[in-house]
């Protein structure tokens, strides 16, 4: 079958190009585009009709790679969680993702990388797993991150939770966010 071969090629693209990105002083956009294309391909593969063994292999790969510093330093780790979330159709898979998300959050707290893309993804995953209490704790912990709160408001709107969206937006308006974020929150109300 072509899917294991496609997975191997895509994996190589992601693993070989990403470390090069931090070494380039000039515009790395063309290479970064290749990495993003690799993630899109991996996502497409993951949504195909996979043998259970390949599905488990891709899930394990995503969780192992997401843990690597090279992806956090380039703000690419969240892509692995996107794919892993799709593949986690068992309670054990969800448990693995949640554990990996918590470990990743701890690493962001120890390192000097911007966690916003990761935090937004974590919030969306917690919401999709219907873990509202954990999602609320995440918002409380990072209330200073306007983009995270805006993601939470949009997620609530998308999932038809208007009262929650309104409550979050009003909470955001009480913060000292940049005026552009305040405008976005007002628009979402």
HELIX and SHEET records of a PDB file:
HELIX    1   1 UNK A    2  UNK A   21  1                                  20    
HELIX    2   2 UNK A   29  UNK A   46  1                                  18    
HELIX    3   3 UNK A   52  UNK A   66  1                                  15    
HELIX    4   4 UNK A   69  UNK A   73  1                                   5    
HELIX    5   5 UNK A   77  UNK A   87  1                                  11    
HELIX    6   6 UNK A   91  UNK A  110  1                                  20    
HELIX    7   7 UNK A  116  UNK A  128  1                                  13    
HELIX    8   8 UNK A  132  UNK A  141  1                                  10    
HELIX    9   9 UNK A  146  UNK A  158  1                                  13    
HELIX   10  10 UNK A  162  UNK A  173  1                                  12    
HELIX   11  11 UNK A  179  UNK A  188  1                                  10    
END                                                                             
